Amino acid sequence: MLLILEDNSERVERFTAILQTIAPTLPFRVWRDAYAMMREAGPLLTFASMISLDHDLEPESNAPDPGDGYMVTKWLVSQSIICPVIIHSSNGERASWMAGEFDLAGWPYWRVPPIGDDWIESDWKQIVHRVLNRPIDDNQCR
């Protein structure tokens, strides 16, 4: 299972298209709100092969603040290492904060800055494909 925090519907469509090509049977779940992800993802973590996190989340019209990826990062690192993480935020400073938390906690992670028009189809896809097609090290991931 792939767990994704992303508020941009166009990006979600592109993530979905990529997952259909490299892992068509892999279930995935997307949240556009950090609070909802932290509330709902707990039971799914056992099944997670990978997590992909954005940082900056824009609220839907008249919706409350959706939080951010750093909040989810802090929540994740408070638990045992579950699986690798991709940080896919354009907010360089906050992506560094997120990476620092994962690094200190010993979690495997990659940063994929959303640079260019095809970063999802090239950079993000390459990492997801590599992670999903390698043997899982029980010392690193469940």
C-alpha positions as CSV (number, residue, x, y, z in Angstrom):
1,M,0.0,0.0,0.0
2,L,1.2,3.5,-0.8
3,L,0.1,6.4,1.5
4,I,0.2,9.9,0.0
5,L,-0.3,13.4,1.5
6,E,-1.0,15.7,-1.4
7,D,-3.6,18.5,-1.9
8,N,-3.1,19.2,-5.6
9,S,-5.7,17.2,-7.6
10,E,-3.6,17.4,-10.8
11,R,-0.6,15.8,-9.0
12,V,-2.9,13.1,-7.6
13,E,-4.0,12.3,-11.1
14,R,-0.4,12.0,-12.2
15,F,0.6,9.9,-9.2
16,T,-2.4,7.6,-10.0
17,A,-1.4,7.2,-13.6
18,I,2.1,6.3,-12.7
19,L,1.0,3.8,-10.1
20,Q,-1.3,2.2,-12.8
21,T,1.8,1.6,-15.0
22,I,4.3,0.4,-12.4
23,A,2.1,-1.3,-9.8
24,P,-1.5,-1.6,-11.0
25,T,-2.6,-3.8,-8.2
26,L,-1.0,-1.8,-5.4
27,P,-3.6,-0.1,-3.3
28,F,-3.0,3.5,-2.4
29,R,-4.7,6.2,-0.3
30,V,-4.4,10.0,-0.7
31,W,-5.1,12.6,2.0
32,R,-5.2,16.3,1.3
33,D,-5.3,17.1,5.1
34,A,-2.5,16.3,7.5
35,Y,-4.9,16.0,10.5
36,A,-7.1,13.5,8.6
37,M,-4.1,11.5,7.5
38,M,-2.8,11.2,11.1
39,R,-6.3,10.3,12.3
40,E,-7.0,7.7,9.6
41,A,-3.6,6.2,8.5
42,G,-2.7,4.4,11.7
43,P,-4.3,1.1,10.9
44,L,-3.0,1.3,7.3
45,L,0.7,1.7,8.3
46,T,1.1,-2.0,8.8
47,F,0.4,-2.5,5.1
48,A,2.4,0.5,3.8
49,S,5.2,-0.2,1.3
50,M,6.0,3.5,0.9
51,I,4.7,6.9,2.0
52,S,4.9,10.1,-0.1
53,L,4.5,13.5,1.6
54,D,4.0,17.0,0.5
55,H,4.6,19.8,3.0
56,D,2.5,22.8,2.0
57,L,-1.3,22.1,1.9
58,E,-3.9,24.6,0.8
59,P,-7.3,24.4,2.5
60,E,-10.3,23.7,0.3
61,S,-12.7,26.7,0.1
62,N,-14.0,27.5,3.6
63,A,-12.3,24.5,5.1
64,P,-10.1,24.7,8.2
65,D,-6.3,24.7,8.1
66,P,-5.2,21.3,6.7
67,G,-1.9,21.3,8.6
68,D,1.3,20.3,6.8
69,G,3.7,17.5,6.0
70,Y,6.0,18.3,8.9
71,M,3.2,17.5,11.3
72,V,2.8,14.1,9.6
73,T,6.5,13.6,9.7
74,K,6.7,14.2,13.4
75,W,3.8,11.8,13.9
76,L,5.4,9.1,11.8
77,V,8.9,9.3,13.5
78,S,7.2,8.9,16.9
79,Q,6.5,5.3,15.8
80,S,8.7,2.4,14.8
81,I,10.2,2.6,11.3
82,I,7.5,1.4,8.9
83,C,8.7,1.9,5.3
84,P,10.6,4.4,3.1
85,V,9.3,7.9,2.6
86,I,9.4,10.3,-0.4
87,I,9.4,14.0,0.5
88,H,7.9,15.7,-2.6
89,S,7.6,19.3,-1.5
90,S,8.7,22.4,-3.3
91,N,9.2,24.1,0.1
92,G,12.9,23.5,0.4
93,E,13.3,24.6,3.9
94,R,10.5,22.6,5.3
95,A,11.4,19.6,3.2
96,S,14.9,19.8,4.9
97,W,13.1,19.9,8.3
98,M,11.2,16.8,7.3
99,A,14.3,15.0,6.0
100,G,16.1,15.9,9.2
101,E,13.4,14.3,11.3
102,F,13.5,11.1,9.2
103,D,17.3,11.1,9.3
104,L,17.5,11.4,13.1
105,A,14.9,8.7,13.5
106,G,16.7,6.3,11.1
107,W,13.9,6.2,8.6
108,P,14.8,5.6,4.9
109,Y,13.7,8.6,2.8
110,W,14.3,10.3,-0.5
111,R,13.7,13.9,-1.5
112,V,12.1,14.5,-4.9
113,P,11.7,18.2,-5.5
114,P,8.9,19.0,-7.9
115,I,11.2,20.6,-10.5
116,G,10.2,20.5,-14.2
117,D,7.0,19.4,-15.8
118,D,7.7,15.7,-15.6
119,W,9.1,15.2,-12.1
120,I,6.4,12.8,-11.2
121,E,6.8,10.8,-14.4
122,S,10.6,10.7,-14.1
123,D,12.0,11.2,-10.6
124,W,9.1,10.2,-8.4
125,K,8.3,7.1,-10.6
126,Q,11.9,6.0,-10.6
127,I,12.1,5.9,-6.8
128,V,8.7,4.3,-6.3
129,H,9.6,1.6,-8.9
130,R,13.0,1.0,-7.2
131,V,11.5,0.7,-3.7
132,L,8.6,-1.5,-4.8
133,N,10.8,-3.9,-6.7
134,R,13.6,-4.5,-4.2
135,P,13.6,-7.0,-1.4
136,I,12.5,-5.5,1.9
137,D,15.1,-5.4,4.6
138,D,13.3,-6.4,7.8
139,N,15.7,-4.2,9.8
140,Q,14.5,-1.1,7.9
141,C,10.9,-1.7,6.9
142,R,7.9,-3.8,7.6
